[in-house]
Amino acid sequence: MRFKKIGLLLFLLIFVTSFSFAETMESQIALKKYLENGYNEANLVQRNTVLKFQAENNLIVDGIIGDKTTEAITNENKIIVDIVPDEIIEKDWFVVINKTKKILTVYKNGEIYKKYPIALGKSTSPTPNYKFIIINKIKNPYWGGMGGRFKPIKGGAPNNPLGKRWMGLSTEKYKGYGIHGNSQPFSIGKYISAGCIRMINEDVEELFEYLPLKTNVWIGTEEVLEKWGIRQYVEYEKIEKLCWNNIRLQYIATIFVL
């Protein structure tokens, strides 16, 4: 069993406390709409912060500060739990993609190395449950237009759906799947692709640099992953319940001390 404690993000604390923890239904709805319907760079940065926090805390990645995300923000007494089989522990690098939560987890010798939010295939072109291997890595990949359905786009172009990095997955059963960037930054956290795994562009560029060829990439729903010996969740230690106002004051005091 592998554990990793994740610290709270200062931005999320300020963001949530400024809304008084969205105590009324109206403020909850307004907050959700704010996060779901951002249309500028500032909103994108804020949304990506939420997505990354959710991924790091084994929560469903959707960019929405709902009850479970709020609990993870405000409760310091939590443990991020990843249970993995010996096959993962014995490998230097290993990737697991949780389709249910939309999280890509990188393990190094069985320990959590990094977790990233992702987008996956839509219902008509779902990302398959399968045990892949990374077979190639390409900078500024050319996009072929999906077999003539669309006009091809040169590598490195801002409107290239693959972004600036591509890591192709093994093709003995499935063809054309890979981990790549995107040209639609608000698509991360959704089931929206043609089956590939989309990442935030800065994240896939980081992953590209350190993840070697022939790395195992296991993709599955939580049900499938559990059959493969993998469980990913957040666990809360039992503590005396405090009212929201007391929690808010404690965090404000901490911020001022820092």
C-alpha positions as a Markdown table, in Angstrom:
| # | Residue | x | y | z |
|---|---|---|---|---|
| 1 | Met | 0.0 | 0.0 | 0.0 |
| 2 | Arg | 1.3 | 3.4 | -0.9 |
| 3 | Phe | 0.3 | 6.7 | 0.8 |
| 4 | Lys | 1.0 | 10.3 | -0.1 |
| 5 | Lys | -0.2 | 13.4 | 1.8 |
| 6 | Ile | -1.2 | 16.3 | -0.5 |
| 7 | Gly | -1.0 | 19.9 | 0.8 |
| 8 | Leu | -3.7 | 22.4 | 0.4 |
| 9 | Leu | -3.5 | 24.9 | -2.4 |
| 10 | Leu | -3.4 | 28.5 | -1.3 |
| 11 | Phe | -5.4 | 29.7 | -4.3 |
| 12 | Leu | -8.2 | 27.3 | -3.5 |
| 13 | Leu | -8.4 | 28.3 | 0.1 |
| 14 | Ile | -8.7 | 32.0 | -0.8 |
| 15 | Phe | -11.1 | 31.2 | -3.6 |
| 16 | Val | -13.4 | 29.2 | -1.5 |
| 17 | Thr | -13.3 | 31.3 | 1.7 |
| 18 | Ser | -14.0 | 34.4 | -0.4 |
| 19 | Phe | -17.4 | 32.8 | -1.2 |
| 20 | Ser | -17.9 | 31.9 | 2.5 |
| 21 | Phe | -17.8 | 28.3 | 1.5 |
| 22 | Ala | -20.8 | 28.8 | -0.8 |
| 23 | Glu | -23.2 | 28.3 | 2.1 |
| 24 | Thr | -26.3 | 29.3 | 0.0 |
| 25 | Met | -27.6 | 27.4 | -3.0 |
| 26 | Glu | -27.3 | 30.6 | -5.1 |
| 27 | Ser | -23.6 | 31.0 | -4.4 |
| 28 | Gln | -23.0 | 27.3 | -5.1 |
| 29 | Ile | -24.7 | 27.6 | -8.5 |
| 30 | Ala | -22.8 | 30.8 | -9.3 |
| 31 | Leu | -19.5 | 29.2 | -8.3 |
| 32 | Lys | -20.1 | 26.2 | -10.5 |
| 33 | Lys | -21.1 | 28.3 | -13.5 |
| 34 | Tyr | -18.0 | 30.4 | -13.0 |
| 35 | Leu | -15.8 | 27.4 | -13.1 |
| 36 | Glu | -17.7 | 25.6 | -16.0 |
| 37 | Asn | -18.0 | 28.6 | -18.3 |
| 38 | Gly | -14.7 | 30.4 | -18.2 |
| 39 | Tyr | -13.8 | 32.2 | -21.4 |
| 40 | Asn | -10.5 | 33.9 | -20.8 |
| 41 | Glu | -6.9 | 33.1 | -19.7 |
| 42 | Ala | -7.4 | 34.1 | -16.1 |
| 43 | Asn | -10.4 | 31.8 | -15.7 |
| 44 | Leu | -8.5 | 29.0 | -17.5 |
| 45 | Val | -5.6 | 29.3 | -15.0 |
| 46 | Gln | -8.1 | 29.1 | -12.1 |
| 47 | Arg | -9.9 | 26.1 | -13.7 |
| 48 | Asn | -6.7 | 24.2 | -14.3 |
| 49 | Thr | -5.7 | 24.8 | -10.6 |
| 50 | Val | -9.0 | 23.1 | -9.6 |
| 51 | Leu | -8.4 | 20.3 | -12.0 |
| 52 | Lys | -4.9 | 19.6 | -10.8 |
| 53 | Phe | -6.0 | 19.7 | -7.2 |
| 54 | Gln | -8.7 | 17.2 | -7.9 |
| 55 | Ala | -6.3 | 14.9 | -9.7 |
| 56 | Glu | -3.7 | 15.1 | -6.8 |
| 57 | Asn | -6.4 | 14.2 | -4.3 |
| 58 | Asn | -7.9 | 11.2 | -6.2 |
| 59 | Leu | -11.2 | 13.0 | -6.8 |
| 60 | Ile | -13.3 | 13.0 | -10.0 |
| 61 | Val | -11.7 | 15.6 | -12.2 |
| 62 | Asp | -14.4 | 18.0 | -13.5 |
| 63 | Gly | -13.2 | 21.5 | -12.5 |
| 64 | Ile | -16.2 | 22.0 | -10.2 |
| 65 | Ile | -15.8 | 22.8 | -6.5 |
| 66 | Gly | -18.5 | 20.5 | -5.2 |
| 67 | Asp | -18.9 | 19.0 | -1.8 |
| 68 | Lys | -16.1 | 16.4 | -2.1 |
| 69 | Thr | -13.6 | 18.9 | -3.5 |
| 70 | Thr | -14.5 | 21.4 | -0.7 |
| 71 | Glu | -14.0 | 18.7 | 1.9 |
| 72 | Ala | -10.6 | 17.9 | 0.4 |
| 73 | Ile | -9.7 | 21.6 | 0.4 |
| 74 | Thr | -10.7 | 22.2 | 4.0 |
| 75 | Asn | -9.8 | 18.9 | 5.7 |
| 76 | Glu | -6.0 | 18.6 | 6.4 |
| 77 | Asn | -6.5 | 15.2 | 7.9 |
| 78 | Lys | -6.5 | 13.2 | 4.7 |
| 79 | Ile | -4.4 | 10.6 | 3.1 |
| 80 | Ile | -4.1 | 9.9 | -0.6 |
| 81 | Val | -4.2 | 6.2 | -1.0 |
| 82 | Asp | -3.0 | 4.3 | -4.1 |
| 83 | Ile | -2.8 | 0.5 | -3.8 |
| 84 | Val | -0.9 | -1.1 | -6.6 |
| 85 | Pro | 0.3 | -4.7 | -7.5 |
| 86 | Asp | 3.9 | -5.9 | -7.5 |
| 87 | Glu | 4.1 | -5.5 | -11.2 |
| 88 | Ile | 3.9 | -1.7 | -10.8 |
| 89 | Ile | 6.2 | -1.7 | -7.8 |
| 90 | Glu | 8.9 | -3.6 | -9.7 |
| 91 | Lys | 9.0 | -1.1 | -12.6 |
| 92 | Asp | 11.0 | 2.1 | -12.6 |
| 93 | Trp | 8.2 | 4.0 | -14.3 |
| 94 | Phe | 4.5 | 3.0 | -14.8 |
| 95 | Val | 1.4 | 4.9 | -15.8 |
| 96 | Val | -2.1 | 4.2 | -14.8 |
| 97 | Ile | -5.1 | 6.1 | -16.3 |
| 98 | Asn | -8.3 | 6.1 | -14.3 |
| 99 | Lys | -11.1 | 6.6 | -16.7 |
| 100 | Thr | -13.7 | 7.0 | -14.0 |
| 101 | Lys | -11.9 | 9.9 | -12.3 |
| 102 | Lys | -10.0 | 11.2 | -15.4 |
| 103 | Ile | -6.6 | 11.0 | -13.7 |
| 104 | Leu | -3.3 | 10.0 | -15.2 |
| 105 | Thr | -1.0 | 8.7 | -12.4 |
| 106 | Val | 2.8 | 8.2 | -12.8 |
| 107 | Tyr | 4.4 | 5.8 | -10.5 |
| 108 | Lys | 8.1 | 5.5 | -9.8 |
| 109 | Asn | 9.1 | 2.2 | -8.2 |
| 110 | Gly | 5.5 | 1.8 | -7.1 |
| 111 | Glu | 5.3 | 5.2 | -5.4 |
| 112 | Ile | 3.1 | 8.1 | -6.6 |
| 113 | Tyr | 5.4 | 10.4 | -8.6 |
| 114 | Lys | 2.8 | 12.8 | -10.2 |
| 115 | Lys | -0.9 | 12.9 | -10.9 |
| 116 | Tyr | -2.4 | 14.8 | -13.9 |
| 117 | Pro | -5.9 | 15.8 | -14.9 |
| 118 | Ile | -6.9 | 14.5 | -18.4 |
| 119 | Ala | -9.7 | 14.4 | -21.0 |
| 120 | Leu | -10.8 | 11.1 | -22.5 |
| 121 | Gly | -12.9 | 9.6 | -25.3 |
| 122 | Lys | -16.6 | 10.6 | -25.6 |
| 123 | Ser | -19.3 | 8.0 | -25.5 |
| 124 | Thr | -19.2 | 7.4 | -29.3 |
| 125 | Ser | -15.5 | 6.9 | -29.3 |
| 126 | Pro | -14.5 | 5.7 | -25.8 |
| 127 | Thr | -10.9 | 5.3 | -24.7 |
| 128 | Pro | -10.4 | 1.5 | -24.5 |
| 129 | Asn | -9.7 | -0.5 | -21.3 |
| 130 | Tyr | -6.3 | -1.9 | -22.2 |
| 131 | Lys | -2.7 | -2.5 | -21.1 |
| 132 | Phe | -0.6 | -0.4 | -23.5 |
| 133 | Ile | 3.1 | 0.5 | -23.9 |
| 134 | Ile | 4.5 | 3.8 | -25.1 |
| 135 | Ile | 6.0 | 3.0 | -28.6 |
| 136 | Asn | 7.0 | 6.5 | -29.8 |
| 137 | Lys | 7.5 | 10.1 | -28.7 |
| 138 | Ile | 7.1 | 13.0 | -31.1 |
| 139 | Lys | 7.6 | 16.8 | -30.6 |
| 140 | Asn | 5.3 | 19.0 | -32.7 |
| 141 | Pro | 3.3 | 16.1 | -34.2 |
| 142 | Tyr | 1.6 | 16.4 | -37.5 |
| 143 | Trp | -2.2 | 15.9 | -37.4 |
| 144 | Gly | -3.5 | 14.0 | -40.4 |
| 145 | Gly | -7.1 | 15.0 | -40.3 |
| 146 | Met | -8.6 | 11.7 | -39.2 |
| 147 | Gly | -8.3 | 9.9 | -42.5 |
| 148 | Gly | -9.5 | 12.7 | -44.7 |
| 149 | Arg | -12.4 | 13.9 | -42.6 |
| 150 | Phe | -10.7 | 17.1 | -41.8 |
| 151 | Lys | -7.9 | 19.2 | -43.3 |
| 152 | Pro | -4.5 | 18.1 | -42.0 |
| 153 | Ile | -2.6 | 20.5 | -39.7 |
| 154 | Lys | 1.1 | 21.0 | -39.5 |
| 155 | Gly | 3.1 | 20.2 | -36.3 |
| 156 | Gly | 3.4 | 23.1 | -33.8 |
| 157 | Ala | 0.4 | 25.0 | -35.1 |
| 158 | Pro | -1.7 | 26.5 | -32.3 |
| 159 | Asn | -4.9 | 24.9 | -33.7 |
| 160 | Asn | -3.3 | 21.4 | -33.9 |
| 161 | Pro | -5.5 | 19.1 | -31.8 |
| 162 | Leu | -2.5 | 17.1 | -30.7 |
| 163 | Gly | -0.8 | 20.1 | -29.1 |
| 164 | Lys | 3.0 | 20.0 | -29.2 |
| 165 | Arg | 3.7 | 16.6 | -27.8 |
| 166 | Trp | 2.6 | 13.0 | -28.7 |
| 167 | Met | 3.3 | 9.7 | -27.0 |
| 168 | Gly | 2.0 | 6.9 | -29.1 |
| 169 | Leu | 0.6 | 3.7 | -27.5 |
| 170 | Ser | 1.0 | 0.1 | -28.6 |
| 171 | Thr | -1.0 | -0.9 | -31.6 |
| 172 | Glu | -1.2 | -4.7 | -31.7 |
| 173 | Lys | -5.0 | -4.5 | -30.9 |
| 174 | Tyr | -5.9 | -0.8 | -31.0 |
| 175 | Lys | -4.6 | 1.7 | -33.6 |
| 176 | Gly | -4.1 | 5.5 | -33.4 |
| 177 | Tyr | -4.3 | 6.0 | -29.6 |
| 178 | Gly | -1.9 | 8.2 | -27.8 |
| 179 | Ile | -1.3 | 10.7 | -25.0 |
| 180 | His | -1.0 | 14.3 | -26.3 |
| 181 | Gly | -1.7 | 18.0 | -25.7 |
| 182 | Asn | -4.7 | 19.9 | -27.0 |
| 183 | Ser | -6.0 | 22.9 | -28.9 |
| 184 | Gln | -9.1 | 23.2 | -26.6 |
| 185 | Pro | -7.9 | 23.9 | -23.1 |
| 186 | Phe | -11.4 | 23.9 | -21.6 |
| 187 | Ser | -11.8 | 20.3 | -22.7 |
| 188 | Ile | -9.7 | 18.9 | -19.9 |
| 189 | Gly | -11.8 | 17.1 | -17.3 |
| 190 | Lys | -14.3 | 15.9 | -19.9 |
| 191 | Tyr | -15.2 | 12.9 | -22.0 |
| 192 | Ile | -14.7 | 14.6 | -25.3 |
| 193 | Ser | -11.9 | 13.2 | -27.5 |
| 194 | Ala | -11.9 | 10.7 | -30.3 |
| 195 | Gly | -10.4 | 8.2 | -27.8 |
| 196 | Cys | -7.0 | 9.6 | -27.1 |
| 197 | Ile | -5.8 | 10.9 | -23.8 |
| 198 | Arg | -5.6 | 14.7 | -23.7 |
| 199 | Met | -3.6 | 16.7 | -21.2 |
| 200 | Ile | -3.0 | 20.3 | -20.3 |
| 201 | Asn | -0.2 | 21.4 | -22.6 |
| 202 | Glu | 2.3 | 22.3 | -19.9 |
| 203 | Asp | 1.6 | 18.9 | -18.3 |
| 204 | Val | 2.2 | 16.8 | -21.4 |
| 205 | Glu | 5.4 | 18.7 | -22.1 |
| 206 | Glu | 6.6 | 17.9 | -18.6 |
| 207 | Leu | 5.6 | 14.2 | -18.9 |
| 208 | Phe | 7.2 | 13.9 | -22.3 |
| 209 | Glu | 10.6 | 15.0 | -20.9 |
| 210 | Tyr | 10.9 | 12.3 | -18.2 |
| 211 | Leu | 8.8 | 9.3 | -19.2 |
| 212 | Pro | 10.8 | 6.8 | -21.3 |
| 213 | Leu | 9.8 | 4.7 | -24.2 |
| 214 | Lys | 8.4 | 1.3 | -23.5 |
| 215 | Thr | 6.7 | 2.6 | -20.3 |
| 216 | Asn | 3.6 | 0.5 | -19.4 |
| 217 | Val | 0.3 | 2.5 | -19.6 |
| 218 | Trp | -2.7 | 0.7 | -18.1 |
| 219 | Ile | -6.0 | 2.3 | -18.9 |
| 220 | Gly | -9.3 | 1.3 | -17.3 |
| 221 | Thr | -12.4 | 2.3 | -15.3 |
| 222 | Glu | -12.2 | 1.9 | -11.5 |
| 223 | Glu | -13.9 | -1.4 | -11.8 |
| 224 | Val | -11.3 | -2.7 | -14.4 |
| 225 | Leu | -8.4 | -1.2 | -12.4 |
| 226 | Glu | -9.5 | -3.0 | -9.3 |
| 227 | Lys | -9.5 | -6.3 | -11.1 |
| 228 | Trp | -5.9 | -5.5 | -12.0 |
| 229 | Gly | -5.0 | -4.9 | -8.4 |
| 230 | Ile | -5.2 | -1.0 | -8.4 |
| 231 | Arg | -7.3 | 1.2 | -6.1 |
| 232 | Gln | -7.0 | 5.0 | -5.9 |
| 233 | Tyr | -9.0 | 7.0 | -3.3 |
| 234 | Val | -8.8 | 9.6 | -0.6 |
| 235 | Glu | -9.2 | 8.7 | 3.0 |
| 236 | Tyr | -10.1 | 11.0 | 5.9 |
| 237 | Glu | -9.0 | 10.5 | 9.4 |
| 238 | Lys | -11.7 | 10.9 | 12.0 |
| 239 | Ile | -11.5 | 14.3 | 13.8 |
| 240 | Glu | -13.9 | 16.4 | 15.9 |
| 241 | Lys | -16.2 | 18.3 | 13.6 |
| 242 | Leu | -15.8 | 22.1 | 13.6 |
| 243 | Cys | -18.2 | 24.7 | 12.2 |
| 244 | Trp | -17.4 | 26.3 | 8.9 |
| 245 | Asn | -16.7 | 29.7 | 10.5 |
| 246 | Asn | -14.0 | 28.3 | 12.8 |
| 247 | Ile | -12.3 | 26.5 | 9.9 |
| 248 | Arg | -12.5 | 29.7 | 7.8 |
| 249 | Leu | -10.9 | 31.8 | 10.6 |
| 250 | Gln | -8.1 | 29.2 | 11.1 |
| 251 | Tyr | -7.2 | 29.3 | 7.4 |
| 252 | Ile | -7.3 | 33.1 | 7.3 |
| 253 | Ala | -5.0 | 33.3 | 10.3 |
| 254 | Thr | -2.6 | 30.8 | 8.7 |
| 255 | Ile | -2.6 | 32.9 | 5.5 |
| 256 | Phe | -1.7 | 36.1 | 7.5 |
| 257 | Val | 1.1 | 34.3 | 9.4 |
| 258 | Leu | 2.6 | 33.1 | 6.1 |
